[in-house]
């Protein structure tokens, strides 16, 4: 995936799929934020994409 597309990931109705709705990652972003987490993306064209999700530790 080209790096210039990464900022748009998680936007409602944004998809690169022919039959996608663009809602899957938006819902994931919302759930992660509700739990005070973060989601990060790194991508290199024709090599792959790394998705990192972090959550705070709770005692």
C-alpha positions in Angstrom: 0.0 0.0 0.0 1.5 3.4 -0.9 2.4 5.5 2.2 0.3 8.5 1.0 -2.8 6.4 1.6 -2.1 5.7 5.2 -3.6 8.9 6.7 -6.9 8.0 5.1 -7.2 4.6 6.8 -10.1 4.5 9.2 -12.1 7.2 7.4 -15.7 6.3 6.9 -16.5 4.9 3.5 -12.8 4.9 2.3 -11.9 1.6 0.7 -9.5 0.2 -1.9 -11.7 -2.9 -2.4 -14.1 -3.3 -5.2 -16.9 -4.6 -3.0 -15.8 -3.0 0.3 -17.9 -0.6 2.4 -15.0 1.3 4.0 -16.5 0.8 7.5 -14.4 -2.0 8.9 -11.3 0.0 9.9 -13.5 2.9 11.0 -15.2 0.6 13.5 -11.9 -0.7 14.7 -10.5 2.8 15.2 -13.6 3.7 17.2 -13.3 0.6 19.5 -9.6 1.1 20.0 -10.1 4.8 20.9 -13.0 3.9 23.4 -10.4 1.8 25.2 -7.9 4.6 25.2 -5.7 2.7 22.7 -3.8 3.8 19.5 -3.4 2.3 16.1 -0.3 2.9 13.9 0.4 1.9 10.3 3.7 1.5 8.4 3.8 0.4 4.8 6.2 -0.1 2.0 4.8 -0.6 -1.5 5.1 -4.2 -2.7 6.6 -5.3 0.6 3.8 -5.2 3.1 2.0 -3.2 5.8 2.5 -3.3 9.6 -0.4 -2.5 11.9 0.4 -1.9 15.5 -2.3 -1.5 18.2 -1.5 -0.4 21.7 -3.6 -0.2 24.9 -2.6 1.3 28.2 -1.9 -1.0 31.1 -4.5 -1.0 33.9 -3.8 -2.1 37.5 
